[in-house]
């Protein structure tokens, strides 16, 4: 099997493909093509209400279709890389579509994995109070965004990111953070396909998805787990992101020339 030529990068909640504007460059310099799509309803031309009632299943279906298209064009499946909620989309996709490798950066956990910190519990408990209904868009909490996700960015870079965030689907967030209330078990993931190489990276100071929670995700996948000391949640863009990209590229270079079964 030829080595993959494309890396698909999936952004997290309230964001867009712009999250990877810098992060993608080392991959392209290494000769890889990069696709960093906007999830459905998250593009610059989309209206805030376009995310209303979207499910994590919708996001996973779209990324699955994209990976299938790329596999047909490239003659082999892509590497799939997801950050935060995009990491959960990637986990859901891995059970639906063959991949060359799976890389998760500070991923949201799937159905059945409980959070490991008080911050996670408080966020899950208060989320239903923030969303008007499960089927409406929910605005980003800029205070939490600045203090938890973008906390290690320089002030100018932090505010530039804040200006680009957008509403998210309350349904998708609820399916992710309060999965025990979802009778459809939307974010349940199947065991990883035999032979799928996976890498999971957490930030040592991440309070959105703390290392203890991310380590559970890695254990479910049988993945190699790496903790980046001193880093927080914004692994594709905070200071030190170059080391994250380098770690991923080194790991990919060491993979055997095969795809997931």
N, C-alpha and C positions, 0 to 999 in steps of 0.2 A: 504493500500500500504506500502510495506516495505521501510525502509529508504534507500537512495541510498548508494551503496558501492564503487562507482567510481567517481572521479572528473577528467574531461577532461580539461586540461589547454592548451590554444591556444596562441602562441607567436605572437609578432607583426612583423612589416616590418623589413627586413634586418637581421633577427635573426633566431633562431632555438629553439627547445625544451630545449636546455641548459639554457635558461633564468630562468627556474624553478628548476634548480638543487638544490638550497638551499630552495627555497620557498615551495617546495613539501614536505619537511621533516616533518613539524608539522602536515600535513594532514595524512601522512603515520603513524606517531606516534599516531594519533587519531583513527587508525584502518581503514582508507580509502585507497582504491587503487587509484593510480594516473596514468593517461596516459598523457604524454606531447609530442605529436607527432611533428615531423618536418612538416611544411606545404610543399606541393608539390614543388619540386625543391630546398628545403632549407636544405636537409640532408648533412652530411659530405661527402658522396660519390657522391653527385650531382655536375655537372659542372656549372660554372657561367651562361652559356647560357640556362640552363634548365628552368629558370624562364621566359624566353622570351615569350611574348604574353599570359601569364597566367592571368586569370581574377579573380576578387573577387568571381565570381560565381563558379569558379573551386575550390577555397579554401573552400567555404561554402559547396559545394557538397561533398568534401572529409570528412569534419568534420561531416556533416550530416550522411554519411555512417558509420563513426566510431562510432558515438553515437548510431546508430541503431544496430550495431553489439554488442556493449557493453550492450545495453538494452536486447538483446536476451540472452546474456550469463549470465547477472546478474539477470534477471527476473524483471528488472525495469530500468527506464531511469537514466542516470547519471546526476550529476551536471556539468554544462558547465561554465567554467571560461575563460575569454579572456582578454588579455592585449593589449592596443593600437589598432593597426589594427586588431589584433586577437579578440579584443572586438567587432569590427564590423562584423567579420566573425561569432562570436557567436550570435550576434543579427540576422543575416541572417539565421543562423541555427535554431534559436528558432521558426521561422515561418514554418519550414519544418519537425521538429522532436520533439516529446514530450520530455520534460526535467523535471528532479526533481526540479531544481532551476537554475537560471541564475545569474552569478556574473561577473561584468565588472570592470576592473581596468583601469582607464584613457583611456576609449574607444574612438576610432575614431567614428565620428558621421555618421549616415546614410544619404541617399539622402533626401534633403529637410531641413537639419539643417545647417545654416550658422555659420561660426566661429564667435567668439566674441572678437577677438584681432587683433591688427595690425600684429603681428608675423604670425598668421594663414593666413591672407590675403596675406602677402608678400610671404610666402612659396607656396601658391597655384598659385600666379601669376608668380613666377620664375620657378616652376617645369617644365613646357613645354620647357624651355630653357636648362634644365639639361639633360633631356632624349633625346637621338638622334632621336628616333621615339617612338610612343606609343607602338610599338610591340617589343621593345628591353629591355634588362636588364639595370638597372640604378645603378651605384655605389653609396654606401652610402657617404654622405658628412661628413667626419670625424670631421671637425671643428664644424658643427652643432650638431653632435652626442655628442661630448665631452661637448659642452657648453649648450645644452638644455636637452638631454635625460639622460646623465650620469653625470650631473653636480655635484651631491652630493656624488658620489663615491670617495673613496680615490684614489690617483693617480695610485697606482699599480692595484687596481681592475678595474679602468676605462680603463687602457691600455689593461688589460687582456680581457675585453669585446670587445674593439675595434678590437683586433686581431681575434675575432670570427665572426664578422659581415660579411655579404656577399651581393652580388647584389640582388636587388629586381626587380620584374616585374614592368616596367614603366606603363603598362596598369592598373595593380591593384592599383598603387599609384594614377594615374590620375582619375580612377573611384571613388576613395575615396576623394581626396582633391579638385578635380574640377568636382564634380558630376553634376553641372549644364550644363556641356558640353557633358554629356553622354546621347545620345538619347534613349539608352536602359534602363536607370534608374536602372543600375545594382545593386546599393546598396540600393534601395528602400526596406523598411521592412514593413511587414504587422503588424497590431495591435497585441500585445502580446496575446498568447492563454489565454483563461479564466483560472484563477487559477494559473498562472505561477508566483511564487515568484521571485523577482529580487532585487539584491543589486548592486548599482553603487557607486564606490569609486573614488574620485579624489584627487590629490595632491594640496595642497593650493598654492604652488609655481610653479606648472606645467605651462610651456609656450608652450609646444607642443599641449596639449589639456587642455586649462585653465578651471578652475572650472565652469565659466559661460557657457561654451560650454557643458561640461559634465553634468551639471545640466539640460540642455535641453534634453539630451539623457535620463536621469532618468525620466524626466517628461513624455516623450513619452511612456515609459514603465510602468508608474505608480509604479516605483521602489523606494525602500528606498535609500536615498542618504546620503553619508557620505563624508565629506571633511577632509583629514588628514593634519592638520596644519603643515607647515614647510617642507612638503614632495614635491618632484618634480614628474617627469614623470616615473621614473624607479621603480615603486611601488613594483615589486616582488624582487628587489635586492639591492636597495639603503638603507642606514642606516635608521632603523625603519621598515624594511620589516616584521620583526617579529610581530609588532603591527598590520600590515595589515592582515597577516595570522590569527592572533588571532581574529581579528574582524570578518573575514569571517567565521572562525570555530564556533565562538559564535553564529553568525547569522544562520548558517546551523543547529546548535544544537537546535535552537528554532523553526525550521520549522515544520509544521504538517506532519504527515506520509501520504503524498499523492504526486502524480506527476501532472504535467501539463495535462490539459484535451486535 
